[in-house]
Amino acid sequence: MSRYGSQRAVREQEASKLSISGIDLNGKPFQEESNTIDISETGISFYLKTSVWMDAHLNLEIRSSTLLGPVSSLKAKVVRFGAQEDGRRFIGARFD
C-alpha cells in the first residue's frame, strides 16, 4: 500500500478487440485497431503501431470485454511505454 492508502488495481488478462484514436507524434489524427493485453477498473494495456507522446490522451472503444461489457467508449492517458514487438510498442494507459 502507498502512503495514500491505495493499492494498484488488479489487472485481468483479456484479449478484447480495441479501436484506438488520438493524435500522433507529428500532431496528426490517427485511428488503429488492436487488442487489449490486460484491463482493470482503472487502466488498460495494449500494443500500438502509431507513435504517441507520454501523457497523450486517447479515445478507446473496447468490444466484448468481460469486465466492461459488450461495447465501452472510454478516454485514457498514456502513462507507460514498454518493449516493442513486431513493430508495435507496449502502451499502459489510465482511464480518465
FENPE-V718699 format. One record per helix or strand. SS is the DSSP state (helix for helix, strand for strand). FROM is the first residue (numbers start at 1). LEN is the number of residues. If there is no record, write none. Layout:
SS&FROM&LEN  SS&FROM&LEN
This chain:
strand&12&2  strand&17&7  strand&29&11  strand&43&6  strand&57&9  strand&69&17  strand&88&8
